[in-house]
Amino acid sequence: YDKLRAALAEYNIEDNIAPTWLPDGYKHKDIMVTASPKMRSIHAVYENNNVELIIRIRQTIGVPAHQVEKTEDLLEIYTANGVDYYIFSNTDTIQVAWSIGEFECQIIGELTIDEMKAMIDSI
């Protein structure tokens, strides 16, 4: 899990936008960072028995993040530490989306809603 923290630190991004807890069994697989003068994107992939868990953090520099759109796949809006987290269903996966300042963030994986909430609570 250090690599996500290292990528956030490298770009002077406070790490209070990313979860610090992962469900049991998930191990770091890959991290991809894309950076330009106006945008930074961090895509961290974790794996447990060939099942991936993805954490995406995108910063649009100087532009506030877009609001998350509500869709018919919305299961719940979960609020933690003053931030609304939108929990969606998408086929076999659960996705959480939220925005803070210039950051748009997502967690995508084959997890339970309770596991997603535990990840949210670790932010």
Stockholm file with secondary structure:
# STOCKHOLM 1.0

chainA/1-123         YDKLRAALAEYNIEDNIAPTWLPDGYKHKDIMVTASPKMRSIHAVYENNNVELIIRIRQTIGVPAHQVEKTEDLLEIYTANGVDYYIFSNTDTIQVAWSIGEFECQIIGELTIDEMKAMIDSI
#=GR chainA/1-123 SS CHHHHHHHHHTTCCGGGSCSCCCTTCEEEEEEEEECSSEEEEEEEEEETTEEEEEEEEEETTSCCCCCCCCTTEEEEEEETTEEEEEEEETTEEEEEEEETTEEEEEEESCCHHHHHHHHHTC
#=GC SS_cons         CHHHHHHHHHTTCCGGGSCSCCCTTCEEEEEEEEECSSEEEEEEEEEETTEEEEEEEEEETTSCCCCCCCCTTEEEEEEETTEEEEEEEETTEEEEEEEETTEEEEEEESCCHHHHHHHHHTC
//
